[in-house]
Amino acid sequence: MLSALEFDLIVYHPFADAMEYLDRAQLGGLTQTTWCLINDSYRTDVILEYPPFLIAIACIYLAFTFAKTGSKAAQWIESLDVDTDDVRAIAKAILDMYRDHDSATA
């Protein structure tokens, strides 16, 4: 694919969007987990398929879930007025990557 693009590819990173959302919602306790999830998202295709702000939202959503505050995540996402199907698809792709990695190393 990169050859077809003549290696002319610009990827916008979701880190700045994530920090903005975390700061605005005063969710600083989720920063480390969100940052790790964003780093791991680069092992999937989502970085090429979705805009960075949706990847940031999906990673924050997963961080909420890992912190066992999933009900707050649903309320937070609803307040953003984004396509929740896309957020779920991104989250699923990241979780699938973890599952695939775990099964490959087992």
N, C-alpha and C positions, 0 to 999 in steps of 0.2 A: 504494500500500500504506500509506504513512504517513497518507494521508487517511482510510483505513478504520480506522486505529488512533487517529484523531483527534490525530495527531502526538504521542501519548503513548508514547514509546519510550525505553527505557533500554538502553544498550549497555554491557556490561562489557568492559573492555579487557584484552588478554592480556599487557600489559607486566609487571605485578607477578608473574604466574605465571612468565613467562619468566625474570625476574631470580632468582626463588626456585629454579627448576630449575638455572639456570646456576651460582648460588652453591653449591647443595647438591652438584652434581657437579663443582665446581671447573673450570668451563669458561669462565672469564672471557675467554679469547681469542676466543670466538664472540659476545661481547656486541654489538659494533657491527653485525655482519652480521645477527644475529638481530633487533636493533632495527629495522634498515632493512627487513627482510622483513616484520615486523609492520606497520610503517607502510604498506608496499605492499599488504598484505593488505586494507586498507580500500578498495582499488579493486576488490574482488571482493565476492561475496555471502557468503563464509565467515563474516564477522563476525556475520551474522544467522542462519546455519545451524548453527554449532557453538559449543560452550562455549569460553570464553577459554583454559582450560588446554590444550585440544587444539590450538588455533591456536598457542599458545606452543610446544608440543612439535613441531608440524609445522615451524615456523620454525627451531627449533633443529636439527631433522633436516636441513633444507635448508642451514643454515649449516655443519653437518658435511660435507655433500656438496660444497658450494662450496670448503671447505677441503681437499677430497680425503681426508677421513677417514671415508668412508661406512661402513666396517666397524665402526668404533666407534659410529656412530650406531645401527646395528641392535642392538648389544648394549645400548646405553643405553635404547632404546625398549622392548626386551624386559623390562628391569628395572623399567619403570614400570607394567606390567600395564594397558595401554590398548588400545583397538581400533585395531590397525595399519591396517585398511582406512580408517578415518576419517582417520587421520594422512596416509595416502597420498593420499586424496581432497582434503584441504586443500592439501597440497603441490602436487598436480597443478593445482588451481585457481589457485594463485599462479603457478606456472610457465606455465600457459596465458595468464594475464594478461600476462606478459612477452612471450610469443610473439605475442599479438594486438597488443600495443603496437609491437613491432618490425616486424611486417608492415604496420601502418598507417602507420608513419613511413618505410618504405622506398620 
